[in-house]
């Protein structure tokens, strides 16, 4: 490793004096003009993490539901999960190091993590549709190449799709093909197979309005829709051709303001949903016959999924260990319904997807959703093998049910919460159960709640590195 060359190239991506940033659950996020040095340094860090884990590491350039003028970056660990906490600290120290301290900080990370610099490194990169994202992704590539790491630039991807690619590459293709077509085909095949079993096939079950927050989700949903059109027709709104990213639309806006996004006309009892800017969150909603708006957030999505999975397991007589993981933001009515009516245990963790994901890994089937609509379902290897075995061995209707469970496993993006995947899961379950959106909403009544944002301004002390 030529430290002098790194220092020389780092000067081309100079850090603004005095700027301090913190790597959190969502990585780094701030105004795009302040991020060039961060992107270069995260390219460096991704190479070191790849060498240490002997795995492909992902770098995603996105700021999710933040305004269009913001941007950000997050690293993706080997199985598509969030970056390990100890490396979050390294990311913060490296991003905040002044130019004269870069060599010291890099050497400190290498020594502390026992990184073998002779080990090959491979990094995959994705970006959202923000005007600043392409230039910033080139800064990531500069960081990767200066440390002689190999890379593949996927270009425009949703955040969950990049998580999926990392997972596929590090399981030698066992989880799926690490291509966008592989992603489309795996999820769509499972969805179409499931919806073939639905007795309800009218227009009310086959048509869905989707607000894509003027983000990457619109582009990818349009590319994908012909793969699953046999089972679902989607009408895309806020597709990025007119409005600004996340402005008066998207999952965060709908959840926070408890009203529909701009740019979408809603008729009574039409089923609608919204993604966030990088398509890892989803919320549903509708207007009733009296014009009242009804939000169906992550809690009710988790409840629908949990109920369906438990019913299928009961039908085949399989007693796999199911757990639902929530945060303190979850509506208390959902917790009571799951525990008292569905008899499904519920666990509460700290806010942040990494905490929910980690807890969900403790179960045969771990279901986690934040109220904001970010979540997925994890199946243990034992559960997957058992279900695949039953799909071959059982007879008649029980075999059919086991096959449905097998398709459900393929339909979830187990690497990360994924709005497209969760949308297809939800649509399949509603069709299979013959539920309207009003009937789904009526499973339980939410306790009154409102989400507010309060801006706090405070000084940040420099992290010790």
N, C-alpha and C positions, 0 to 999 in steps of 0.2 A: 504493500500500500504506500503510494507516494504522497505523503502528507503535504508536501510543498505544492504539488499539482492541485490537490483538493483545495488548499488555501487560495490558490490562484483563481480557480473556477468559482469558489464561494464568493469571491469579491465581485464576480459578475452577477451574483444574486444577493447583493448586499442587504443586510438586515437594517431596517430603520432604527436609528439610535433610540434606546430607551423603551422600545416596544416589548411588552411582556404578554405572552399568551399561555393558556393552560390547555393541555390535552385532556378532554373529558370523554364521556361515553360516546359523544358524537364526533370525537376528534377535535381538530382545530376549526373554528369558524370566526370570521371577522370580515371587514371590508376587503374586497378582492385585491385592491391596490397594495395591501399590506402583506400579501401572502407569497410573493415570489421566492423569498429566501426560505420560507417554511417548506414549500414544495420541493425545492432542491435538497434540503436537508432530510425530508422524509424519504426521498429517493435513496439517499445514503443509508438511512436507518433501515429501510426495507431490505436492502442488500445484506446488511449485518444480521438482521433477523432471519433472513432466508438461509444464510450460511450457518447460523447457530442451530436452526431447527432442521436443516437439510431438507427444506420444503419450499414450495412456491408460496410467495406472500403477495397479497393484493394491496393496491393503493387506489383509493376511490376519491376523485375530485368532485366534491358536491357540498352543498350547504342545506340540503333537504328542504325544509319548509321555510327557511329564511328568505328575506327579500332578494330580488334578482341581483342587486348590486353587491351582495355578500358572496363569499365562497368559502370553501373549507376543504379539509382532507382527512381521511381516516385510513388506517392500515387494517388489513384483514389477515388474521392468523390462519394456520394450516388447514383447519377443518371448517373454514368459513366463518369462524367465530370472531368476536371482538378481540382487539389486541390485548395481550396479557398485561395486568396492572403494573408489573415491574417495568415493562417496556413503555407503558404510558408515561412513566416518570422519565425514562430516557428521552422520549419524544419531546417532553416539555423542556428538559435541560438543553437538548440539542437545538431546539427552535429558538430558545431565549439566549443562547450563548453569543457574546459579542465576537466579532471577527477574530480578534486576537486570542480568543479562548477556544476556538473551534477544534484545534488539534488536541488540546488537553481533554476536552469533553469526549471526542471520538475515541481516543485511547482509553479513557476511563470506562466507556461502554464495552469496548472490546475486551479489556482485562476483566471487568466484573462478570461478564457473561461468557468468558472463555471462548470467544469467537475464533474459529479456525479460518484465517484469511485465505488459506489455500482451497477451501471448500467452494464448489461452484454455487452460484446464486441465480435464482430466477424470480422475476417480479412481473405480475400482470397488472395492467392499468386500465381504469375506466373513468369516464367523465359524464357529467350531466350536460344539459343544453344551455347553461348560462353563457353569456357572451365572453366571459373571462376564462372559461374552463379549458379550452383548447390550448391557449398560451400557457396556462399554469400546469397542464399535464406535460408540456414539453420541458418545463423546469424540473418536474419529477424525473423524467427520462434523463436529463442532464446528470442528476444525482446518481441514478442507477448506473449509467455508463461510465462515469468517472471512477467508480469502484469496480469496474469491469464486470458488472452483473449483466446477465442476459434478461431480456424483457419481451413481452408481447403486449402491444397496445390494442385493446379491444375497441377503443374509440367510445362512441356513445352507448352507454349501458345504464340501466337502472342500478341503484346500489345493490339490491338483492341479487341481481344477475351476476354482478362481479363476485359476490360471496359464493354463489353457485359455481362459478368457474374455478375459483380457488379450491373448493371442496372436491370438484370433479378431478382436477389435476393431481391433488394429493391423495386420491384413492385409486389412482391409475385407471380412471374411467369407470370404476365399479358403481359410483353414484350416478354417473351419466356422462354424456359427451360434453367436453369443455368448449362448446361452440354455441352461438346464439340459436342456431337451428336445432341443436341438441336439446337446449332448454325448451324451445317451443314445442318440439315433438314429444318430449317426455311428458310434460304437463298436459298437453292437449290430448294425447292418446289416452291418458288416464281419465281425463274429464269426459271425453266422448264415450268411453266404455261405461263409465258410471251412469251418464244420463240416458244411455240406451235402456237402462233398467227402470227408468221413471215411467210411472203410469200416467202422470200429468205432463202433457206436452203442449198445452195451449200457449198462445202468445204471451199471456201474463207470466209464464215461467220461462219463456225463451227470450224475452226482450229486457234489456237493462240499459239505463242511461248512466254514463260514466263521465264525471268531471275529472279531468287529468291535470288540473292546476297549472295549465300552460307549461307543463314540464316534460321530462323524458318519457314518462309513462304513456303519453299520447302516441309518441312515435313508435314505441315498442308494442303497444297494444294494437295499433294499426297493422304493424308487420305480422303480428301473431294471429289476428282474428280469423283469417281464413283457415287456420289449422283446427280451430274449435267451432267454426260456424255451424256445423251440423247440430250442435247442442245448445248454442247461445248466439243471439244477435245483440251486439253492443252498439250503442249510439254515443259517439265520443263528443264531449263538449270541452271548451277551454283547452284546445289542442295546440296552443302556442302560435297560431297564425295571426292572432289579433292582440290578445291581452298580454300583460306582463306576468311572469312567473310568480305564483302564489299570491297575486294581488286580488283580493276580494273573492278568492276561490281556493279550492283545495281542502284536504281533510282537516288541517289545523284551523282554518277559517271557519268551516262548518261546525266543528266541535266547539270552538271558543265562542262563536256568536250565536249558536243554536238557530241558524237559518240557512237557506239554500245558497249556493254560490251564485254570483252574477254570471250571466251568459248561459243559463240553463232554464228552460221553461218546464214547469212541473204541472202535470194534471193530477187530479185526485187519485190517490192510492197507486201511483206509479212507483215502481221500485227504482231507486237512484243510489249511486254511491260516489264517493270522492277519494282520489288518491292524494298524497302529498307530492311535493316537487320532485323527489327522487324515487317515488313509488314503493316505499316500504311501509306506509300506513294506509289504512282504508277505514272509512266509516260509511254506513248506510243511512238512508233517511227517506221520508215520504210526507206528503200532505194528506190529511184525512178529508172526508167529504165536507167537513166544515171549514176547511182551509187551514187547520192547525198543523204546524210543523212537528214531526216526530223524528228524533235522532236515535239511531241504533249504533252504538259505539262498540269499542273492543270488548267490553264486558258481555254484551249480548251476542257478539260473534263467538266468543269463547264458550258461552252457555249453549248455543246451538250446536257447535262442534262437539262439545263434551257429551251432550245428550245423545247425539247421533252415534258416536263411537261406543258409548256404553250400551245402547240398544243393540248394536250389531254384535258386540261381544256376548251379551246375554243370549242372543239368538243362536249362537254357535256353542254356548256353554263354556266359554273360555274366560278365566278369571285373571286377566292381566292387571297389573297394578297401575291405575290411572290417578293422576294428580293434576290439579289446576293451580297455576301460580299467578298471583295478582300482586299489585302494590297497594299502598294506602290510598291511592287515588280511585280505586275500584269502588263502584256503587255498592253499598251494603246489601241492597236487594238481590244483586246477582250472587253474592256470597251465600246468603241465606237460601236462595233457590237451589244452588248447586249442592249445598251441604244437606239441606232438609228434605228437598223434593227428589233430586237426582241421586242423593247419597254418594256424591263425589267429594273427596277431601280437597280442601282449598288451603293453600299456603301463601303467606305474605312475605315479600322480600323488600329490600330497599328499591327505590326508584332507579331505573336504568336497566336497559335490555340485558346487559351482561349478567346482572344479578338474577333476573328471571330465567335466562337461558341456562345458567349454571344449575339452578335449583331443579329445573325441568328435566335435566339429565339424570336425576336420581330415580325416575320412574320408568316402568315399561313403556308407558305412554304419558308424556309430560306436555301439558297444554298451557301455554302462557300468552297472555295478551295484556298490554297496557290499555287503559281506558281510551287513549288517543288512537287506538286502532293498529298498533304495532305489535305483531305477535305471530306465532306459528305453533306447530305441534312437532315434538321430537319422539321418535320411536327407537327404543333400544334395539341392539342387534338381536338380542334374545326374542323380543317381540316380533321383529321382522321375520326372523327365521321360522318362528312358530306359526305366524299367519300364512306365510308362503307354503309351509308344510300342510296346513289345514286346507288351503285352496286346492291342493292336489288330492288329499286323502278323503275329505268329507264327501258326502253324496247329496244329490238333489238340491233342495233349497239352502241347506247349510253350506254347501260348497259355493253356491252363488253368493251368499253373504260373505264368506271368507274371501272370495275374489273381489268383492266390493271393498273390503278392508285393504286388500293388496293394492288396489288402484288408488285408494285414499292416501296410502303411504307415498306413492309416486307423485301424487298431486301436490303434496306439501313441499315447500322449499325448506328443508330442515337446517340449512345453513344460516338462515336469517328470516325475520319477518318480511313478507313479500306481498304487496298489494295485489298483484296480478294472480299469484297463486291462491291467496286467501279469497279473492273474488270468485275464482273458479270453484274452490271448495264450497263456499257458501251457496253459490248457484246450484251446484250439484245436490247439496243436501236439501235445499228448499224444493227442488224438483222431485227428488226421491221421496221426501216426506209429504209432498203435496201441500206445502205451507205457503200462504200468501205472506206478504211482508207485514200485514196487520196482525195475522195470527202469530207470526214470529215475535213481533213487538209485544204481544199480549201474554207471553210466557210468564212475565212478572212485570211489576210497575216500578220504575226507577224511583228512588228517593230524590226529592228535589235537590238540584245542584246547579252550580254555575262556575265556569272557569274564568278567572280573571288574570291578566298579566300586569305585574307591577314592576316598573323599571327602577333598578337600584344602581346608584353610582357610587363606587368606592375605589380606593387606591389598591393596587395589587403589589404585594411585596415580591421581590425576585426569589424564585425557587432556588434552593441550595443544590448545586450540582457537583 
